[in-house]
Amino acid sequence: MFTLHPQYIKDTAGKNLVVLPQNEFESLLKELEELDDVRAYDEAKKKDTGERISMEDAFKMIEINRKKKA
């Protein structure tokens, strides 16, 4: 985890805003993207039926779909 150093300011309408140093903001975005990946993985695992197809069949299916869209 990392430490954030937020600054709180108000805009001209009096709305509260938060300002972060750029490196902290970018780190926060990276953490959120990783969290999203973990959530997507967890959701996929819940729906996993154990059924698998070979890579060869998967490529065939991709190629068929690609040709249909062309």
C-alpha positions as CSV (number, residue, x, y, z in Angstrom):
1,M,0.0,0.0,0.0
2,F,1.1,3.6,-0.3
3,T,0.5,6.8,1.6
4,L,-1.7,9.5,0.1
5,H,-1.2,13.2,0.7
6,P,-4.5,14.8,-0.3
7,Q,-5.2,18.5,-0.3
8,Y,-8.8,19.6,0.1
9,I,-9.9,22.7,-1.8
10,K,-13.2,24.4,-2.9
11,D,-14.0,25.4,-6.4
12,T,-15.6,28.8,-7.2
13,A,-19.0,27.3,-6.6
14,G,-18.0,26.1,-3.1
15,K,-17.8,22.4,-4.2
16,N,-15.2,20.3,-2.3
17,L,-12.4,19.0,-4.4
18,V,-9.4,16.7,-3.6
19,V,-5.9,17.3,-5.1
20,L,-3.2,14.6,-5.1
21,P,0.4,14.7,-6.3
22,Q,0.6,13.2,-9.8
23,N,2.7,10.2,-8.7
24,E,0.2,9.3,-6.0
25,F,-2.7,9.7,-8.4
26,E,-1.1,7.4,-10.9
27,S,-0.3,4.8,-8.2
28,L,-4.0,5.0,-7.1
29,L,-5.1,4.4,-10.7
30,K,-2.8,1.4,-10.9
31,E,-4.1,-0.1,-7.7
32,L,-7.7,0.4,-8.9
33,E,-6.9,-1.3,-12.2
34,E,-5.4,-4.3,-10.4
35,L,-8.4,-4.4,-8.1
36,D,-10.7,-4.5,-11.1
37,D,-8.7,-7.3,-12.6
38,V,-9.0,-9.3,-9.3
39,R,-12.7,-8.7,-9.2
40,A,-13.1,-9.8,-12.9
41,Y,-11.0,-13.0,-12.1
42,D,-13.2,-13.8,-9.1
43,E,-16.4,-13.3,-11.1
44,A,-15.0,-15.5,-13.9
45,K,-14.1,-18.2,-11.3
46,K,-17.7,-18.2,-10.0
47,K,-19.0,-18.9,-13.5
48,D,-16.4,-21.5,-14.3
49,T,-18.1,-24.8,-15.2
50,G,-14.8,-26.6,-15.7
51,E,-15.5,-27.0,-19.5
52,R,-12.4,-26.4,-21.6
53,I,-11.7,-26.3,-25.4
54,S,-8.4,-26.9,-27.1
55,M,-6.4,-24.0,-28.3
56,E,-6.7,-25.2,-31.9
57,D,-10.5,-25.2,-31.6
58,A,-10.4,-21.7,-30.0
59,F,-8.4,-20.4,-32.9
60,K,-10.8,-21.9,-35.3
61,M,-13.7,-20.2,-33.6
62,I,-11.9,-16.9,-33.6
63,E,-11.2,-17.2,-37.3
64,I,-14.8,-18.1,-38.1
65,N,-16.0,-15.1,-36.2
66,R,-13.4,-12.8,-37.8
67,K,-14.6,-13.9,-41.3
68,K,-18.3,-13.3,-40.4
69,K,-17.5,-9.7,-39.4
70,A,-15.5,-9.0,-42.5
